[in-house]
C-alpha cells in the first residue's frame, strides 16, 4: 500500500471515502494479525503507512462534512457552535459595536436637552 495523497482524496465522493476507509481498516486488522503471528518486517513497516492513510481519509472526510454544513447554514440566523468563528472567549462575549453605542430613550432626551457645554477659553 502506497501513501495516499490528500488532493486525490478530495476529488472523491463521501461514499468512496468511506469505502476506502473500510478497506484500510480491514488491511490494518490483517497487518496486526500478521504482527502477532510473527509476520515479515515489510508487513510491520506497512502498519504505520496504513494508519497514516486512515488518518488522511478521516481528515478529508471531516473537512468535506464541515464544508457541506457551512453551505447549509450560510445566511441563516443561527449557526452551530463548531461552525462559528473561534476567536477568544472575551471577544465572543463582548458587545457588538451598535450595541455598545445604543442609548436609552431617557438618555437621548437628556443629551438633546443638555448638550456638552462649549467654552471659549481652554486650559
C-alpha positions as CSV (number, residue, x, y, z in Angstrom):
1,X,0.0,0.0,0.0
2,X,1.4,3.3,-1.1
3,X,0.9,6.6,0.7
4,X,-2.4,8.2,-0.3
5,X,-2.4,11.8,-1.4
6,X,-4.8,14.3,0.2
7,X,-5.5,16.1,-3.1
8,X,-6.6,12.8,-4.7
9,X,-8.9,12.0,-1.8
10,X,-10.5,15.4,-2.0
11,X,-11.8,14.6,-5.5
12,X,-13.6,11.5,-4.3
13,X,-17.2,11.4,-3.0
14,X,-18.1,10.7,0.6
15,X,-19.2,7.2,-0.2
16,X,-16.0,6.4,-1.9
17,X,-14.0,7.8,1.0
18,X,-16.0,5.6,3.5
19,X,-15.5,2.6,1.3
20,X,-11.7,3.2,1.1
21,X,-11.7,3.8,4.9
22,X,-13.3,0.3,5.4
23,X,-10.7,-1.2,3.1
24,X,-7.9,0.4,5.1
25,X,-9.2,-0.7,8.4
26,X,-9.6,-4.2,7.2
27,X,-6.0,-4.1,5.9
28,X,-4.8,-2.7,9.2
29,X,-6.5,-5.6,11.1
30,X,-4.8,-8.2,8.8
31,X,-1.4,-6.5,9.4
32,X,-1.9,-6.5,13.1
33,X,-2.7,-10.3,13.0
34,X,0.5,-10.7,10.9
35,X,2.4,-8.8,13.6
36,X,1.2,-11.0,16.4
37,X,1.8,-14.2,14.4
38,X,5.4,-13.0,13.6
39,X,5.0,-11.7,10.1
40,X,7.6,-10.3,7.8
41,X,9.3,-7.0,8.5
42,X,7.8,-5.4,5.4
43,X,4.3,-6.0,6.8
44,X,5.3,-4.5,10.1
45,X,6.6,-1.3,8.3
46,X,3.3,-1.2,6.4
47,X,1.3,-0.7,9.6
48,X,2.5,2.9,10.0
49,X,1.6,3.8,6.4
50,X,-1.9,2.3,6.7
51,X,-2.5,4.2,10.0
52,X,-1.5,7.5,8.4
53,X,-3.7,6.7,5.4
54,X,-6.7,6.1,7.6
55,X,-6.0,9.5,9.4
56,X,-5.7,11.2,6.0
57,X,-9.1,9.7,4.8
58,X,-10.8,10.7,8.1
59,X,-9.4,14.3,7.8
60,X,-10.6,14.8,4.3
61,X,-14.0,13.3,5.1
62,X,-14.5,15.5,8.1
63,X,-13.5,18.6,6.2
64,X,-15.9,17.7,3.4
65,X,-18.7,17.3,6.0
66,X,-17.8,20.6,7.6
67,X,-17.9,22.4,4.2
68,X,-21.3,21.0,3.4
69,X,-22.6,22.1,6.8
70,X,-21.2,25.6,6.2
71,X,-23.0,25.8,2.9
72,X,-26.2,24.6,4.5
73,X,-26.1,27.2,7.3
74,X,-24.8,30.1,5.1
75,X,-27.1,33.1,5.6
76,X,-29.1,31.6,8.4
77,X,-29.6,33.4,11.7
78,X,-28.4,30.6,13.9
79,X,-25.2,28.6,13.2
80,X,-24.0,25.6,15.1
81,X,-21.2,26.3,17.6
82,X,-18.5,24.4,15.8
83,X,-19.1,26.4,12.6
84,X,-18.9,29.8,14.3
85,X,-15.6,31.7,14.4
86,X,-13.5,30.7,17.4
87,X,-11.7,34.0,18.2
88,X,-11.3,34.3,22.0
89,X,-13.9,34.0,24.8
90,X,-13.5,37.7,25.7
91,X,-14.2,38.8,22.1
92,X,-17.2,36.4,21.7
93,X,-18.7,37.8,24.9
94,X,-18.1,41.5,24.0
95,X,-20.9,43.7,22.9
96,X,-21.2,44.4,19.2
97,X,-20.4,48.0,18.0
98,X,-24.1,49.0,17.5
99,X,-25.0,47.6,20.9
100,X,-22.1,49.5,22.6
101,X,-23.3,52.9,21.4
102,X,-27.0,52.4,21.9
103,X,-28.8,54.9,24.1
104,X,-32.0,54.6,26.1
105,X,-34.8,57.0,25.2
106,X,-34.3,58.9,28.5
107,X,-30.6,59.3,27.8
108,X,-31.4,60.6,24.3
109,X,-33.7,63.2,25.7
110,X,-31.2,64.3,28.3
111,X,-28.4,64.6,25.7
112,X,-30.6,66.7,23.4
113,X,-31.8,69.0,26.2
114,X,-28.4,69.4,27.9
115,X,-25.7,69.1,25.3
116,X,-22.0,69.4,26.2
117,X,-21.1,73.0,27.0
118,X,-18.6,74.7,24.8
119,X,-16.2,77.2,26.4
120,X,-14.3,80.0,24.5
121,X,-11.3,79.6,26.8
122,X,-9.5,76.3,27.1
123,X,-6.8,75.3,29.5
